[in-house]
Amino acid sequence: MYLDNAATTFPKPDCVCDAVDRSMRFGAAAAGRGNHQGTYDADRIVTECRRYLAKLLGVPSPSQVVFTLNCTDSLNTVFRGFLNHGDRVLASCLDHNSVLRPLQAMKEQPGIIVDMIDFDPVSGLIDIDMFARELQKQPVRLVVLTHASNVTGRIQPVRELSLLAQAAGAAVLLDAAQTAGHIAVQMHDWQIDFLAAAGHKGLLGPLGTGVLCIRKGLENQLQPLRFGGTGTASESLEQPNEMPYRYESGNLNLPGIAGLHAATDWILKQSLPELHTAAHQRTQRLLHGLSEIPNIQLLTPFTDEITGIVSFNLAFQDCREVALILDQSFDIQCRAGFHCAPLAHQTLGTFERGGSVRLSPGVFTSDEHIQQAIEAVTAIAEHC
């Protein structure tokens, strides 16, 4: 039983696997590079996938959707291309190492300033008063917002935070790794400047696919992370300014994008609200079922504003050992540890324990799976 969907979703819809296979077997052409039928077919897949992603993420134009290697690549593109010496960044203790490590490295070179906002360990919410105060202390170049924690699953009030940041003159980068494809995301309405997402999580695409959405006009302020051939303006030695090709040097991962194309088409046809409602009900059932187990510490708050993540610890039991027992004795695959979010575990008080166990249902998780997981954790707790 697979309950590690916060890491990467599995299984994928059959149409995704079929699209990747078809691209590998019959789609040899490179998108944007040629004038034959194969390149036209590749261009169609890429163009349609941009359109589907724009619709799912609330992006006004498909030309604002850039394909990247993964969400980490998207985040690094913004950090390296937008920030300069002396720029101040506001991040939070909810952030993943995909945010924390690049910023840590950039504190030394080129020399940026990074200030951290904490969150309430009970509600899981960013301290908005602290956030507002930090915005007023000194100018902020970039605010990084984690849409939902990959430890607690708590969804943040992104629109409210974004409007505060914009009023203070800061640009906003939204890390939607845990929400894109799971819940409605509205880049334009929430006044988000940059949106980073993984293609292989809630968007149900293959590994090796990522998305960076850039607000129109900001391409003049964001330098590319990589330079090279784009299939456009090939007569010039200068990197083109045209979106989205400015940020897509080198051949695109066409098999991956073909899979993401099929995945996003599938999500739109199934209806995102309906998929979310069903997944949310299973997550709530898991959360409330686990809450009845004696000596359990739940890190996921009791609220409707969570994604498909339930994290916990059992008293007197190492989280990695619990995950190992779930795997070897109950055939339940999950994740234990820090989940690449060490500061979140410090705030939650679980750092010294080595983190927590995380169960993350997906769109193909059944009610029977949820019940089996509750019974398995109950059995482990009874033998602690």
C-alpha positions as CSV (number, residue, x, y, z in Angstrom):
1,M,0.0,0.0,0.0
2,Y,1.5,3.3,-1.1
3,L,1.1,6.2,1.4
4,D,4.0,8.4,0.3
5,N,2.3,10.6,-2.2
6,A,3.7,13.8,-0.7
7,A,7.1,12.6,-2.0
8,T,5.8,11.6,-5.4
9,T,2.4,10.4,-6.4
10,F,1.9,6.7,-7.3
11,P,0.3,5.1,-9.2
12,K,-0.1,7.5,-12.1
13,P,-3.2,7.4,-14.3
14,D,-2.8,4.8,-17.1
15,C,-2.9,7.6,-19.6
16,V,0.2,9.1,-18.2
17,C,2.2,5.9,-18.5
18,D,0.8,5.4,-22.0
19,A,1.8,8.9,-23.1
20,V,5.4,8.5,-21.8
21,D,5.7,5.1,-23.6
22,R,4.3,6.5,-26.8
23,S,6.7,9.5,-26.7
24,M,9.7,7.2,-26.1
25,R,8.7,4.8,-28.9
26,F,7.3,7.2,-31.6
27,G,8.1,10.8,-30.6
28,A,11.8,11.1,-31.5
29,A,11.6,14.8,-32.5
30,A,12.7,17.7,-30.4
31,A,10.1,20.4,-29.7
32,G,10.8,23.7,-31.4
33,R,13.7,22.3,-33.5
34,G,12.7,21.4,-37.0
35,N,10.1,21.6,-39.7
36,H,8.7,18.1,-40.0
37,Q,5.7,16.4,-38.6
38,G,7.5,15.0,-35.6
39,T,8.5,18.4,-34.4
40,Y,4.9,19.7,-35.0
41,D,3.6,16.9,-32.9
42,A,6.1,17.6,-30.1
43,D,5.2,21.3,-30.3
44,R,1.5,20.5,-29.9
45,I,2.1,18.5,-26.8
46,V,4.3,21.2,-25.2
47,T,1.8,24.0,-26.1
48,E,-1.2,22.1,-24.9
49,C,0.5,21.2,-21.6
50,R,1.3,24.8,-21.0
51,R,-2.3,25.7,-21.6
52,Y,-3.5,23.0,-19.2
53,L,-1.1,24.1,-16.5
54,A,-2.1,27.7,-16.9
55,K,-5.7,26.7,-16.3
56,L,-4.9,24.6,-13.2
57,L,-2.6,27.3,-11.7
58,G,-4.6,30.4,-12.4
59,V,-2.0,31.8,-14.8
60,P,-3.3,34.4,-17.4
61,S,-1.2,33.2,-20.3
62,P,0.4,29.9,-21.2
63,S,3.5,31.8,-22.3
64,Q,4.1,32.5,-18.6
65,V,4.5,28.8,-17.9
66,V,8.2,27.6,-18.1
67,F,9.2,23.9,-18.0
68,T,12.0,23.1,-15.6
69,L,13.7,20.0,-14.2
70,N,11.7,19.9,-11.0
71,C,10.4,22.3,-8.3
72,T,13.9,22.7,-6.8
73,D,15.1,23.9,-10.2
74,S,12.3,26.4,-10.4
75,L,13.1,27.8,-7.0
76,N,16.8,28.1,-7.8
77,T,16.0,29.9,-11.1
78,V,14.2,32.6,-9.1
79,F,16.8,32.8,-6.3
80,R,19.8,33.0,-8.7
81,G,18.2,35.1,-11.3
82,F,16.3,37.7,-9.2
83,L,18.4,38.3,-6.1
84,N,21.5,40.5,-5.9
85,H,24.1,41.5,-3.2
86,G,22.4,43.1,-0.3
87,D,18.8,42.0,-1.2
88,R,16.7,41.0,1.8
89,V,14.6,37.8,1.6
90,L,11.8,36.7,4.0
91,A,11.3,33.0,4.2
92,S,9.7,30.8,6.9
93,C,10.5,27.8,9.2
94,L,7.9,25.9,7.1
95,D,10.2,25.9,4.1
96,H,11.7,22.8,2.5
97,N,15.5,22.5,2.0
98,S,14.8,23.3,-1.7
99,V,14.3,26.9,-0.4
100,L,16.6,26.9,2.7
101,R,19.8,25.5,1.2
102,P,19.9,27.8,-1.9
103,L,19.3,30.8,0.4
104,Q,21.9,29.6,2.9
105,A,24.4,29.4,0.1
106,M,23.5,32.8,-1.3
107,K,24.0,34.5,2.1
108,E,27.7,34.1,1.4
109,Q,27.7,34.6,-2.4
110,P,26.4,37.0,-3.7
111,G,25.6,38.1,-0.1
112,I,21.9,38.3,0.5
113,I,20.1,38.9,3.8
114,V,17.7,36.1,4.9
115,D,15.2,36.6,7.8
116,M,13.0,33.7,8.9
117,I,9.3,33.9,10.0
118,D,8.2,31.2,12.5
119,F,4.8,29.5,12.6
120,D,2.5,28.4,15.4
121,P,3.1,24.7,16.2
122,V,-0.6,24.1,17.1
123,S,-2.4,25.8,14.2
124,G,0.5,25.3,11.8
125,L,0.0,28.9,10.5
126,I,2.5,31.5,9.8
127,D,2.6,34.3,12.4
128,I,1.0,37.0,10.3
129,D,1.7,39.8,12.9
130,M,5.4,38.9,12.9
131,F,5.3,38.7,9.1
132,A,3.8,42.2,8.8
133,R,6.3,43.6,11.3
134,E,9.3,42.1,9.4
135,L,8.0,43.6,6.1
136,Q,8.1,47.1,7.7
137,K,11.6,46.8,9.3
138,Q,13.6,47.3,6.1
139,P,12.9,46.8,2.4
140,V,12.3,43.2,1.3
141,R,13.2,42.1,-2.3
142,L,11.5,38.7,-2.2
143,V,9.0,36.9,0.1
144,V,9.0,33.1,-0.1
145,L,5.7,31.4,0.8
146,T,5.2,27.7,1.3
147,H,1.6,27.1,0.2
148,A,1.3,23.9,2.3
149,S,3.8,22.3,4.7
150,N,5.1,19.0,3.6
151,V,5.3,18.0,7.3
152,T,1.9,19.1,8.7
153,G,-0.1,19.6,5.5
154,R,-1.4,22.9,6.8
155,I,-2.4,25.3,4.0
156,Q,-1.3,28.9,4.5
157,P,-3.5,32.0,3.9
158,V,-1.5,32.8,0.8
159,R,-3.6,35.6,-0.6
160,E,-3.6,37.5,2.7
161,L,0.2,37.1,3.0
162,S,0.8,38.0,-0.6
163,L,-1.2,41.2,-0.4
164,L,0.8,42.3,2.6
165,A,4.0,41.6,0.8
166,Q,2.9,43.4,-2.3
167,A,1.8,46.4,-0.3
168,A,5.4,46.6,1.2
169,G,6.9,46.5,-2.3
170,A,8.2,42.9,-2.1
171,A,7.9,40.3,-4.9
172,V,6.3,37.0,-3.9
173,L,7.5,33.5,-4.8
174,L,5.0,30.7,-4.0
175,D,6.3,27.2,-3.4
176,A,3.3,25.1,-4.6
177,A,5.0,21.8,-4.5
178,Q,2.4,20.3,-2.1
179,T,-0.7,22.0,-3.5
180,A,-0.5,22.2,-7.3
181,G,-2.9,19.6,-8.7
182,H,-4.4,19.0,-5.2
183,I,-6.3,22.2,-4.6
184,A,-7.2,25.3,-6.6
185,V,-4.2,27.6,-7.1
186,Q,-4.8,31.2,-8.4
187,M,-1.5,32.8,-9.2
188,H,-3.0,35.9,-10.8
189,D,-5.8,36.5,-8.3
190,W,-3.4,36.1,-5.3
191,Q,-0.9,38.5,-6.9
192,I,1.9,36.0,-7.0
193,D,5.0,37.0,-9.0
194,F,6.7,33.6,-9.3
195,L,5.1,30.1,-8.8
196,A,7.2,27.0,-8.5
197,A,5.6,23.5,-8.7
198,A,6.6,19.9,-9.1
199,G,5.1,18.0,-12.0
200,H,5.4,14.6,-10.3
201,K,3.3,15.2,-7.1
202,G,-0.3,16.5,-7.2
203,L,0.0,17.2,-11.0
204,L,0.4,13.4,-11.4
205,G,3.2,13.7,-14.0
206,P,6.5,11.8,-14.2
207,L,9.6,12.5,-12.1
208,G,11.9,15.0,-13.8
209,T,9.2,17.6,-14.6
210,G,8.8,21.0,-13.0
211,V,7.0,24.2,-13.6
212,L,7.9,27.9,-13.1
213,C,5.2,30.5,-13.7
214,I,6.4,34.1,-14.1
215,R,4.3,37.2,-13.9
216,K,4.2,39.1,-17.1
217,G,6.9,41.8,-17.2
218,L,9.2,40.2,-14.6
219,E,11.2,38.4,-17.3
220,N,13.0,41.8,-17.6
221,Q,14.2,41.4,-13.9
222,L,14.8,37.6,-13.9
223,Q,18.0,36.3,-15.4
224,P,18.0,32.7,-16.8
225,L,19.7,30.1,-14.7
226,R,21.1,28.5,-17.9
227,F,21.9,29.9,-21.3
228,G,22.0,28.1,-24.6
229,G,20.0,26.9,-27.6
230,T,16.2,27.5,-27.4
231,G,15.1,26.8,-30.9
232,T,14.3,30.5,-31.4
233,A,16.3,33.5,-32.6
234,S,19.1,31.0,-33.5
235,E,20.9,33.7,-35.6
236,S,21.7,35.7,-32.4
237,L,24.4,34.9,-29.8
238,E,22.3,36.7,-27.2
239,Q,19.8,34.8,-25.0
240,P,16.3,35.6,-26.4
241,N,13.9,37.6,-24.3
242,E,10.8,35.9,-25.6
243,M,8.8,34.0,-23.0
244,P,8.9,31.2,-22.1
245,Y,11.9,30.2,-24.2
246,R,14.2,32.6,-22.4
247,Y,14.3,30.1,-19.5
248,E,14.2,26.8,-21.5
249,S,17.7,26.4,-22.9
250,G,18.5,22.9,-24.2
251,N,16.1,20.2,-25.3
252,L,13.0,19.8,-23.2
253,N,12.2,16.5,-21.5
254,L,9.6,15.6,-24.0
255,P,8.7,12.1,-22.6
256,G,8.2,13.8,-19.2
257,I,6.1,16.6,-20.6
258,A,4.1,14.1,-22.6
259,G,3.3,12.4,-19.4
260,L,2.5,15.7,-17.7
261,H,0.3,16.7,-20.6
262,A,-1.7,13.5,-20.2
263,A,-1.9,14.0,-16.4
264,T,-3.1,17.6,-16.5
265,D,-5.6,16.7,-19.1
266,W,-6.8,13.8,-16.9
267,I,-7.1,16.1,-13.9
268,L,-9.1,18.7,-15.8
269,K,-11.5,16.1,-17.2
270,Q,-12.0,14.5,-13.7
271,S,-12.6,17.9,-12.1
272,L,-10.1,19.2,-9.6
273,P,-12.7,20.1,-7.0
274,E,-14.2,16.6,-7.1
275,L,-10.7,14.9,-6.8
276,H,-9.9,17.2,-3.9
277,T,-13.2,16.5,-2.1
278,A,-12.7,12.7,-2.2
279,A,-9.0,12.9,-1.2
280,H,-9.8,15.4,1.6
281,Q,-12.4,13.1,3.1
282,R,-9.9,10.2,3.2
283,T,-7.3,12.4,4.8
284,Q,-9.8,13.5,7.5
285,R,-10.8,9.9,8.1
286,L,-7.1,9.0,8.6
287,L,-6.4,12.0,10.9
288,H,-9.4,11.3,13.1
289,G,-8.8,7.6,13.1
290,L,-5.2,8.0,14.3
291,S,-6.2,10.5,16.9
292,E,-8.0,7.7,18.9
293,I,-4.7,5.8,19.3
294,P,-3.3,6.2,22.9
295,N,0.2,7.8,23.2
296,I,0.1,9.3,19.7
297,Q,1.3,12.8,18.9
298,L,-0.3,14.3,15.8
299,L,1.5,17.1,14.0
300,T,-1.2,17.7,11.5
301,P,-3.9,20.1,12.9
302,F,-7.6,19.3,13.0
303,T,-8.8,21.7,10.3
304,D,-10.3,21.5,6.8
305,E,-7.3,23.6,5.5
306,I,-4.9,20.7,5.1
307,T,-3.6,18.8,2.1
308,G,-3.3,15.0,2.0
309,I,-0.6,14.7,4.8
310,V,-0.9,13.3,8.3
311,S,2.3,13.3,10.4
312,F,2.6,11.7,13.8
313,N,4.9,10.1,16.4
314,L,4.3,7.3,18.8
315,A,5.5,7.7,22.4
316,F,8.7,5.8,23.1
317,Q,9.1,4.7,19.5
318,D,11.6,5.9,16.9
319,C,9.8,7.3,13.9
320,R,12.1,5.4,11.5
321,E,11.4,2.2,13.3
322,V,7.7,2.7,13.0
323,A,8.0,3.3,9.3
324,L,10.1,0.2,8.9
325,I,7.5,-1.9,10.7
326,L,4.8,-0.4,8.6
327,D,6.7,-1.4,5.5
328,Q,7.9,-4.9,6.5
329,S,5.0,-6.1,8.6
330,F,2.1,-4.3,7.0
331,D,3.3,-3.6,3.4
332,I,2.6,0.2,3.9
333,Q,5.0,2.5,2.3
334,C,5.4,5.9,3.9
335,R,8.2,8.3,4.9
336,A,9.9,9.0,8.3
337,G,12.5,11.6,9.3
338,F,12.8,15.3,8.8
339,H,11.2,15.4,5.3
340,C,13.9,17.9,4.2
341,A,12.2,20.5,6.5
342,P,14.5,20.6,9.6
343,L,13.3,24.1,10.8
344,A,9.7,22.9,10.8
345,H,10.6,20.0,13.1
346,Q,12.5,22.4,15.4
347,T,9.3,24.5,15.8
348,L,7.2,21.4,16.2
349,G,9.5,20.0,18.9
350,T,10.3,16.9,17.0
351,F,13.8,17.6,15.8
352,E,15.4,15.8,18.7
353,R,13.2,12.8,18.0
354,G,14.5,12.6,14.4
355,G,11.4,14.0,12.9
356,S,8.1,12.1,12.4
357,V,6.2,9.5,10.5
358,R,4.3,10.9,7.5
359,L,1.3,9.2,5.8
360,S,0.2,10.8,2.6
361,P,-2.8,9.4,0.8
362,G,-3.4,10.1,-2.9
363,V,-6.2,10.2,-5.4
364,F,-6.0,6.4,-5.8
365,T,-6.0,5.6,-2.1
366,S,-9.2,3.8,-1.1
367,D,-11.2,3.8,2.1
368,E,-10.0,0.3,2.7
369,H,-6.4,1.5,2.6
370,I,-7.1,4.2,5.1
371,Q,-8.7,1.7,7.5
372,Q,-5.8,-0.7,7.1
373,A,-3.3,2.1,7.9
374,I,-5.2,3.0,11.1
375,E,-5.3,-0.6,12.2
376,A,-1.6,-1.0,11.5
377,V,-0.5,2.0,13.5
378,T,-2.9,0.9,16.3
379,A,-1.2,-2.5,16.4
380,I,2.3,-0.9,16.5
381,A,1.2,1.4,19.3
382,E,-0.2,-1.4,21.4
383,H,3.2,-3.1,21.3
384,C,5.3,-0.1,22.1
